[in-house]
């Protein structure tokens, strides 16, 4: 049987890696937007398309993870509380 502390450590490590991937996907669009705003440089359509796709993918992963954590975890906790009562 896996130790509870070890399981939490694995879950936290997975979450950190996922967060790092999300940040890597979001950064190019943020950097491109700031670069355009500060230096008054226009981006081309290819850069906008690529950075927009990466940003959209990163936001969708982030949204899915947040929804999962908010709803699934609460449901799991409520089910555990009900099982303890019975």
C-alpha positions in Angstrom: 0.0 0.0 0.0 1.3 3.5 -0.9 1.9 5.8 2.0 -0.5 8.8 2.1 2.3 11.4 2.3 4.0 9.8 -0.7 0.7 9.9 -2.7 0.3 13.6 -1.9 3.9 14.3 -2.9 3.3 12.6 -6.3 0.0 14.6 -6.8 1.8 17.9 -5.9 4.6 17.1 -8.3 2.2 16.3 -11.1 0.4 19.6 -10.4 3.6 21.6 -10.5 4.6 20.0 -13.8 1.1 20.8 -15.2 1.4 24.4 -14.0 4.8 24.7 -15.6 3.4 23.5 -18.9 0.5 25.9 -18.7 2.9 28.8 -18.0 5.1 27.8 -20.9 2.0 27.8 -23.2 0.8 31.2 -22.0 4.0 33.1 -22.0 4.6 33.5 -25.8 1.4 35.4 -26.3 2.0 37.6 -23.2 5.5 38.4 -24.3 4.4 39.2 -27.8 1.6 41.4 -26.6 3.9 43.3 -24.2 6.6 43.6 -26.9 4.0 45.1 -29.3 2.7 47.5 -26.7 6.0 48.7 -25.3 8.1 48.9 -28.5 5.2 49.8 -30.9 6.1 46.8 -33.1 3.4 45.0 -35.1 3.3 41.3 -35.1 2.5 39.2 -38.2 -0.4 36.8 -38.7 1.7 33.7 -38.3 3.0 34.8 -34.9 -0.5 35.7 -33.8 -1.9 32.4 -34.9 0.8 30.3 -33.3 0.8 32.2 -30.0 -3.0 32.3 -30.0 -3.2 28.6 -30.4 -0.7 28.0 -27.6 -2.5 30.4 -25.4 -5.9 28.8 -26.1 -4.5 25.4 -25.4 -3.0 26.5 -22.2 -6.2 28.3 -21.0 -8.2 25.2 -21.9 -5.9 23.0 -19.8 -6.1 25.5 -16.9 -9.9 25.7 -17.1 -10.3 21.9 -17.2 -8.0 21.5 -14.2 -9.8 24.2 -12.2 -13.2 22.7 -13.0 -12.0 19.2 -12.0 -10.5 20.5 -8.7 -13.5 22.6 -7.8 -16.3 20.1 -8.6 -14.8 16.6 -8.5 -12.8 17.2 -5.3 -15.9 18.7 -3.5 -18.0 15.7 -4.6 -15.4 13.3 -3.5 -15.1 15.0 -0.1 -18.9 15.0 0.4 -19.1 11.3 -0.5 -16.4 10.5 2.0 -18.2 12.5 4.7 -21.4 10.6 3.9 -19.6 7.3 4.1 -18.2 8.1 7.5 -21.7 9.0 8.8 -23.1 5.6 7.8 
